[in-house]
Amino acid sequence: MKNYKLIFAVLTVAIVWGTTFLGIRIAVESIPAWFVAGIRQFIAAIIMFFILIYRKEFKWIGWKNLGHQIVFSTLMLIVANGMTTVAEENVTSSLTSLISACSPIVVFLGSVAIGIQKFSFKAFFGVLLCFSGILFIFWDGLADMANPDYRMGIIYLFIAIVGWASGTIFTKKLNIQSKNISLNLFYQFAFAGIVQLCFAFLFSENYNFENWSVKSISAMLYLAVFGSVAAFFAFHYALTKISPVQVSILAYVNTVISIFLSWLILDESISAKFIIAAVLIILGVFIINYNRDLFRRQRIES
């Protein structure tokens, strides 16, 4: 018998996270990036708060766990998500999603460096493929690097990748396991939202609220409700039914969906070199993460 809840959860993660980069690009058309990131996380925190109150699960998590959540929130939400949002003010959503897909390379290299993952020639080959894809990206848009705003956008993207990878490695290194993901997520969203809103008022040169378009506001609300909350719950529901390795394959689907929607909706140019780069990067990341259990039917008891 088919598990329709699982199918719906998997589709939610694949489609919603595949639209995240598109949503950010639309949101920053008229709203400063730090406001987009901060309001998104703050709204997500409010949603999580009411969910926890409804479940009667809201409580203090202790100083030690709070410290872990602040570090995780800083790396994954403030640095990774925040810098990605800032980058999309000057970089197309398709290119952003493709470069962001390289984050498993940094995770792998960092994990090998600190000794929590073993080096293998298979993974090394995957890294070479990913770097080849990156070369194709910059070969295709080398002239754009003369634009200082575009160049800073690319730098912000690589800072975001390092932040995401560091957060992932931090979790793996400390072997952090949560008994109440919703509760931890509330603290992460709340901390990131407050800090990013402070950044918004400090670093945004012009935040005239009257200039914020309905389209951008709608995209920002979509990111908060669906990109941050709904997709996260769907992701963790999927983890209770299938293996983490199987769920990780959604990352490749997300990138393809994001590139397609950027071309379809935003009319972003997708060249032959860009497609080659996408194939090389996705194939490289797949090789790095591949193991024998990837396509086996496997159920994890919740």
WOVEN-V517216 format. One line per field, one symbol per residue. ss: DSSP state (h for helix, s for strand, l for the rest). phi: phi as a letter, one per 40 degrees, with the letter a starting at -180 (. if undefined). burial: b if it has 16 or more other ideal C-beta (glycine too) atoms within 10 Angstrom, else e. Layout:
ss = ???
phi = ???
burial = ???
This chain:
ss = lllhhhhhhhhhhhhhhhhhhhhhhhhlllllhhhhhhhhhhhhhhhhhhhhhhhlllllllhhhhhhhhhhhhhhhhhhhhhhhhhlllllhhhhhhhhllhhhhhhhhhhhlllllllhhhhhhhhhhhhhhhhhhhhlhhhhhlhhhhhhhhhhhhhhhhhhhhhhhhhhhllllllhhhhhhhhhhhhhhhhhhhhhhhlllllhhhllhhhhhhhhhhhhhhhhhhhhhhhhhhllllhhhhhlhhhhhhhhhhhhhhhhllllllhhhhhhhhhhhhhhhhhhlllllllllllll
phi = .cccccdccccccccccccdccccdccccbbddccdcccdcccccccccccccccfbcaccgccccccccccccccbccccccccccccbbcccccccccccdcccccccccccgbaccaccccccccccccccccccccbccccccccccccccccccccccccccccdccccfcbbcbcccccdccccccccccccdcccbccbbcccccccccccccccccccccccccccccccccbbcdccccccdccdccccccccccccfccbccccccccccccccccccccaccdbccabbcc
burial = eeeeebeebbebbbbbbbbbbbbbbbbbebbbbbbbbbbbbbbbbbbbeebbeeeeebeebeeebeebbbbbbbbbbbbbbbbbbbbbbbbbbbbbbbbbbbbbbbbbbbbbeeeebeeeeebeebbebbeebbebbeebbeebeeeeebeebbebbebbbbbbbbbbbbbeeeeeeeeeebbbbbbbbbbbbebbbebbeeeeeeeeeeebeeebbebbbbbbbbbbbbbbbbbbbbbebbbebbbebbbbbbbbbbbebbbeeeebeeeebbebbbebbbbbbbbbbeeeeeeeeeeeee
